[in-house]
């Protein structure tokens, strides 16, 4: 097993990795920018080191991170998600410098990171894919595909992710306009202006299967997650298991997901993402060659710690779990708590957290990165916590999530807590009548009152008592 792991990330995922390392008896080293000097992951790690310059560049400085790992005697690096997690240069350089990368091979990252290449490999492996093209070289080529496939069509950046470089086109005019804008955005975000086209599946379910694979060719899946509650291709609520899959379809899609992972000799944790249309046809859209934000709901319903498994696999341990060992128990829901104002087009909110009270009780988990008096910086993703609630039934999971959101207090900044509460009280959501177009159709969900929980009353009383005793 490793002696020391350098965590090349920040926020709640850095804290999550540190906790798993401590359970395994592994020392941890955190990196941080000047803007993150008071961050929770810095406090939780055994060691912490300033990297820079600037608030973001240090987290992306591959050579500095690897040099630091060598200097401090770290024998492994965990990239978390975001930042360098899907940059194949990091595992390449780790291998050259004698450091273990806790994740897949650079070949797998490169193959699946190039969306056009991934499509070709999946077609060869017999995995269903959405009808589409190779990299588009000209407007004439794009127009020819539109004549063949019909609208709507989606323009996708070859190296894309996080909803960037994506455009939906409903006619030829939009197609030509979006080709230019998607290329420009892709060039700025990923350093590559290459795009391809896919037939746009209207309002599907976004279903993803969690994969685990060791270094000896043993690959299994841990069931699926439904990530259909999205805004502009950004997930807001994730559920395990899906409410729409039959046992037969779950088994079939799981086997296809395993086949897709084996097609690139995948090892470690990864996710195969599908779109499922109204006729229950499913199509591969991409593979995420890293841990997912929503891995928590899979952990809850399977009882398997994914970060722990990542570390063990990277350390050379065989995966002893067999497919028949995987059992799904109950339901789990994750709400991404973002420092944003939903009523103002989800604009990020920054500033000092003046009060922080988190919920608890059976079936409640919080992966967070803020605390009272923490100042949320403006440089990073706006997610400040993940609230995960589970129950033996779907109804129990929802009621527990409602109760937990009611208890959750974050003051000083606007958050998505009241918006999530509104979703959890919605009849359509409770019936499972949602897809990727749910939030676009239901703009009325933004018509909520700022929720004041019972915890707020406790805060007010405590403040009054403190003020009185101060006299």
Secondary structure, 3 states (H helix, E strand, C coil): CCCEEEECCCHHHHHHHHHHHHHCCCEEEEEECHHHCCCHHHHHCCEEEECCCCCCHHHHCHHHHHHHHHHHCCCEEECCCCCCCCCHHHHHHHHHCCCEECCCCHHHHHHHHCHHHHHHHHHHCCCCECCECCCCCCHHHHHHHHHHHCCCEEEEEEEEECCEEEEEECCHHHHHHHHHHHHHHHHHHHCCCCEEEEECCCCCEEEEEEEEECCCCCEEEEEEEEEEEEECCEEEEEEECCCCCCHHHHHHHHHHHHHHHHCCCCCEEEEEEEEECCCCCEEEEEEECCCCCCHHHHHHHHCCCHHHHHHHHHCCCCCCCCHHHCCCCCEEEEEEEECEEHHHCCEECCEECCEEECCCCCCEEEEECCCCCCEECCCCCCEEEEEEEEECCHHHHHHHHHHHHHHCEEECCCCCHHHHHHHHCCHHHHCCCCCCCHHHHCHHHHCCCCCCCHHHHHHHHHHHHHHHHHC
